[in-house]
Amino acid sequence: MAHERIAFPMPASCEVVFDVFHYHRWRARWDSLVSHTEVDGGAPCPSVGAVSENVGGGLLRALSMRTEFVSYQRPRLAAARMLGTSFPFSRWAASMKHEPAVGGGSVLVYTYNIEAGPRVLRWLIEPVVQHVFRRQTIKRFERMRAFLSTNAAEVEAWQRGYHSTGSTDSQ
C-alpha cells in the first residue's frame, strides 16, 4: 500500500480553497483530472456520509470511482474513501486538511493511501500506479493554485452571498 502526504501552498484562505475543491460549480472550472463529479441526491457539495461519483478526465476518462465522505468539516478537513474497487485501485482513501499560512493564503495538506490491484499483480503495478497518481495529484493542485491566483475574489464574492443566505447552488 502506498501512502503519501503532500503540502501545497495556496494563494487564498482555507475557506476559499475548501469551497473551490468541494463545490462542483468551481471544481468544474479547473479540475481536468475529473470530467464529472456528482453527489448522489444532487447536492452542490458533499457532506459526511455523502456518496459521490467521480469520472476521470483526459487520458484517465475510463477511470470512475465512487467515494464516501467520512469527514467534512468546512473549511478545515475533508476525507473520503473509495467504495468497491476501480481498476487500478483496490483501495483508495484521501484527506485534505487546510491550514492558514503565515503571511496570508493557506496550505492544503493532501494525504492519501492507495493499493493497486489485482493482488497477484500488485508487486508489478503498484509502483507505477503510485508514480502516476503522485504526478497527477501534483499537476491537479498546481491547476487549482493557478485558478485561485486569478479567481479567488470571484469565489469570495460568491461565498458572501451563498454561505450567508444558505441558498442552494444552481450549478
C-alpha positions as a Markdown table, in Angstrom:
| # | Residue | x | y | z |
|---|---|---|---|---|
| 1 | Met | 0.0 | 0.0 | 0.0 |
| 2 | Ala | 1.3 | 3.4 | -0.9 |
| 3 | His | 0.9 | 6.3 | 1.5 |
| 4 | Glu | 2.0 | 9.9 | 1.0 |
| 5 | Arg | 1.4 | 13.4 | 2.4 |
| 6 | Ile | 2.0 | 16.4 | 0.2 |
| 7 | Ala | 1.6 | 20.1 | 1.2 |
| 8 | Phe | 0.6 | 22.6 | -1.4 |
| 9 | Pro | 0.8 | 26.4 | -0.6 |
| 10 | Met | -2.4 | 28.1 | -1.9 |
| 11 | Pro | -2.9 | 31.8 | -2.7 |
| 12 | Ala | -6.3 | 32.0 | -0.9 |
| 13 | Ser | -7.8 | 31.4 | 2.5 |
| 14 | Cys | -8.8 | 28.0 | 3.8 |
| 15 | Glu | -12.4 | 28.8 | 3.2 |
| 16 | Val | -11.9 | 29.7 | -0.5 |
| 17 | Val | -9.6 | 26.7 | -1.2 |
| 18 | Phe | -12.0 | 24.3 | 0.5 |
| 19 | Asp | -15.0 | 25.6 | -1.5 |
| 20 | Val | -13.1 | 25.7 | -4.8 |
| 21 | Phe | -12.4 | 21.9 | -4.4 |
| 22 | His | -15.7 | 20.7 | -2.9 |
| 23 | Tyr | -18.4 | 22.9 | -4.7 |
| 24 | His | -18.8 | 21.4 | -8.1 |
| 25 | Arg | -19.6 | 24.8 | -9.7 |
| 26 | Trp | -16.0 | 25.8 | -9.0 |
| 27 | Arg | -14.2 | 22.5 | -9.4 |
| 28 | Ala | -15.6 | 22.1 | -13.0 |
| 29 | Arg | -13.6 | 25.2 | -13.9 |
| 30 | Trp | -10.2 | 24.0 | -13.0 |
| 31 | Asp | -10.0 | 20.2 | -12.3 |
| 32 | Ser | -9.1 | 18.4 | -15.6 |
| 33 | Leu | -8.4 | 15.2 | -13.6 |
| 34 | Val | -12.2 | 14.6 | -13.4 |
| 35 | Ser | -14.7 | 15.2 | -16.2 |
| 36 | His | -17.7 | 14.9 | -14.0 |
| 37 | Thr | -18.4 | 14.8 | -10.2 |
| 38 | Glu | -21.8 | 14.4 | -8.7 |
| 39 | Val | -23.1 | 13.8 | -5.2 |
| 40 | Asp | -25.8 | 11.2 | -5.0 |
| 41 | Gly | -29.1 | 13.2 | -4.5 |
| 42 | Gly | -27.8 | 16.2 | -6.4 |
| 43 | Ala | -26.3 | 18.2 | -3.6 |
| 44 | Pro | -23.8 | 21.0 | -4.7 |
| 45 | Cys | -21.1 | 19.7 | -2.4 |
| 46 | Pro | -20.5 | 16.6 | -0.2 |
| 47 | Ser | -21.2 | 16.1 | 3.5 |
| 48 | Val | -20.4 | 13.3 | 6.0 |
| 49 | Gly | -21.8 | 10.1 | 4.6 |
| 50 | Ala | -22.4 | 11.6 | 1.1 |
| 51 | Val | -21.5 | 9.3 | -1.8 |
| 52 | Ser | -20.2 | 10.9 | -5.0 |
| 53 | Glu | -19.5 | 9.6 | -8.5 |
| 54 | Asn | -16.2 | 10.8 | -10.0 |
| 55 | Val | -15.5 | 10.2 | -13.6 |
| 56 | Gly | -11.9 | 10.7 | -14.9 |
| 57 | Gly | -10.9 | 13.4 | -17.3 |
| 58 | Gly | -8.5 | 13.4 | -20.2 |
| 59 | Leu | -6.4 | 10.3 | -20.6 |
| 60 | Leu | -8.0 | 9.0 | -17.3 |
| 61 | Arg | -11.6 | 9.2 | -18.6 |
| 62 | Ala | -12.1 | 5.5 | -18.2 |
| 63 | Leu | -11.4 | 5.7 | -14.5 |
| 64 | Ser | -14.6 | 6.1 | -12.5 |
| 65 | Met | -14.7 | 6.0 | -8.7 |
| 66 | Arg | -17.5 | 6.1 | -6.1 |
| 67 | Thr | -16.4 | 7.7 | -2.9 |
| 68 | Glu | -18.0 | 8.2 | 0.5 |
| 69 | Phe | -17.1 | 11.2 | 2.7 |
| 70 | Val | -16.1 | 10.1 | 6.2 |
| 71 | Ser | -15.3 | 13.6 | 7.3 |
| 72 | Tyr | -16.5 | 17.0 | 6.1 |
| 73 | Gln | -15.6 | 19.9 | 8.4 |
| 74 | Arg | -15.6 | 23.1 | 6.3 |
| 75 | Pro | -13.2 | 24.8 | 6.0 |
| 76 | Arg | -10.5 | 22.6 | 7.7 |
| 77 | Leu | -10.8 | 19.0 | 6.8 |
| 78 | Ala | -12.5 | 16.6 | 4.3 |
| 79 | Ala | -11.8 | 12.9 | 3.9 |
| 80 | Ala | -13.2 | 10.2 | 1.7 |
| 81 | Arg | -12.7 | 6.6 | 0.8 |
| 82 | Met | -13.5 | 4.6 | -2.3 |
| 83 | Leu | -16.5 | 2.3 | -2.3 |
| 84 | Gly | -15.8 | -1.0 | -4.0 |
| 85 | Thr | -12.9 | -1.1 | -6.5 |
| 86 | Ser | -11.9 | 0.8 | -9.6 |
| 87 | Phe | -9.0 | -0.6 | -11.6 |
| 88 | Pro | -6.2 | 0.0 | -11.0 |
| 89 | Phe | -7.2 | 0.8 | -7.4 |
| 90 | Ser | -8.3 | -2.0 | -5.0 |
| 91 | Arg | -8.3 | 0.6 | -2.2 |
| 92 | Trp | -8.2 | 4.4 | -2.1 |
| 93 | Ala | -8.6 | 6.9 | 0.7 |
| 94 | Ala | -7.6 | 10.6 | 0.9 |
| 95 | Ser | -7.9 | 13.6 | 3.2 |
| 96 | Met | -7.4 | 17.3 | 2.6 |
| 97 | Lys | -6.5 | 19.4 | 5.6 |
| 98 | His | -6.5 | 23.2 | 5.2 |
| 99 | Glu | -4.2 | 25.3 | 7.4 |
| 100 | Pro | -3.8 | 29.1 | 7.4 |
| 101 | Ala | -0.3 | 30.2 | 6.2 |
| 102 | Val | 1.8 | 32.8 | 7.9 |
| 103 | Gly | 1.6 | 36.0 | 5.8 |
| 104 | Gly | -1.7 | 35.0 | 4.1 |
| 105 | Gly | -3.1 | 32.3 | 1.9 |
| 106 | Ser | -3.2 | 28.7 | 3.2 |
| 107 | Val | -1.6 | 25.3 | 2.9 |
| 108 | Leu | -3.6 | 22.4 | 1.6 |
| 109 | Val | -2.2 | 19.1 | 3.0 |
| 110 | Tyr | -3.3 | 16.2 | 0.9 |
| 111 | Thr | -2.7 | 12.7 | 2.4 |
| 112 | Tyr | -3.6 | 9.5 | 0.5 |
| 113 | Asn | -3.4 | 5.8 | 0.8 |
| 114 | Ile | -3.7 | 3.7 | -2.4 |
| 115 | Glu | -3.5 | 0.0 | -3.0 |
| 116 | Ala | -3.3 | -1.3 | -6.6 |
| 117 | Gly | -5.0 | -4.5 | -7.7 |
| 118 | Pro | -5.5 | -7.2 | -8.6 |
| 119 | Arg | -3.5 | -8.7 | -5.8 |
| 120 | Val | -1.4 | -11.1 | -7.9 |
| 121 | Leu | -0.1 | -8.2 | -10.0 |
| 122 | Arg | 0.3 | -5.7 | -7.1 |
| 123 | Trp | 4.0 | -6.0 | -6.9 |
| 124 | Leu | 4.3 | -5.0 | -10.5 |
| 125 | Ile | 1.6 | -2.4 | -11.0 |
| 126 | Glu | 1.6 | -0.6 | -7.6 |
| 127 | Pro | 4.9 | 1.3 | -8.1 |
| 128 | Val | 3.6 | 2.5 | -11.5 |
| 129 | Val | 0.2 | 3.5 | -10.1 |
| 130 | Gln | 1.8 | 5.3 | -7.2 |
| 131 | His | 4.1 | 7.2 | -9.6 |
| 132 | Val | 1.3 | 8.3 | -11.9 |
| 133 | Phe | -1.1 | 9.1 | -9.0 |
| 134 | Arg | 1.5 | 11.3 | -7.3 |
| 135 | Arg | 2.4 | 13.1 | -10.6 |
| 136 | Gln | -1.3 | 13.7 | -11.4 |
| 137 | Thr | -2.0 | 14.9 | -7.9 |
| 138 | Ile | 0.7 | 17.5 | -8.1 |
| 139 | Lys | -0.5 | 18.7 | -11.5 |
| 140 | Arg | -4.0 | 18.8 | -10.2 |
| 141 | Phe | -3.3 | 21.0 | -7.3 |
| 142 | Glu | -1.0 | 23.2 | -9.4 |
| 143 | Arg | -4.0 | 23.8 | -11.7 |
| 144 | Met | -6.1 | 24.6 | -8.6 |
| 145 | Arg | -3.4 | 27.1 | -7.4 |
| 146 | Ala | -3.4 | 28.8 | -10.8 |
| 147 | Phe | -7.2 | 29.1 | -10.8 |
| 148 | Leu | -7.1 | 30.6 | -7.3 |
| 149 | Ser | -4.5 | 33.1 | -8.3 |
| 150 | Thr | -6.9 | 34.7 | -10.8 |
| 151 | Asn | -10.3 | 33.8 | -9.4 |
| 152 | Ala | -10.2 | 33.9 | -5.6 |
| 153 | Ala | -12.0 | 37.3 | -5.5 |
| 154 | Glu | -14.9 | 35.8 | -7.6 |
| 155 | Val | -15.1 | 32.9 | -5.2 |
| 156 | Glu | -15.1 | 35.2 | -2.1 |
| 157 | Ala | -18.0 | 37.3 | -3.6 |
| 158 | Trp | -20.0 | 34.1 | -4.3 |
| 159 | Gln | -19.3 | 32.9 | -0.7 |
| 160 | Arg | -20.6 | 36.1 | 0.8 |
| 161 | Gly | -23.9 | 35.5 | -0.8 |
| 162 | Tyr | -24.1 | 31.7 | -0.7 |
| 163 | His | -22.9 | 31.0 | 2.8 |
| 164 | Ser | -24.7 | 34.0 | 4.4 |
| 165 | Thr | -28.1 | 33.2 | 2.9 |
| 166 | Gly | -27.8 | 29.4 | 2.8 |
| 167 | Ser | -29.1 | 29.5 | -0.8 |
| 168 | Thr | -28.9 | 26.4 | -2.9 |
| 169 | Asp | -26.3 | 26.2 | -5.6 |
| 170 | Ser | -27.7 | 26.2 | -9.1 |
| 171 | Gln | -24.7 | 24.8 | -10.8 |
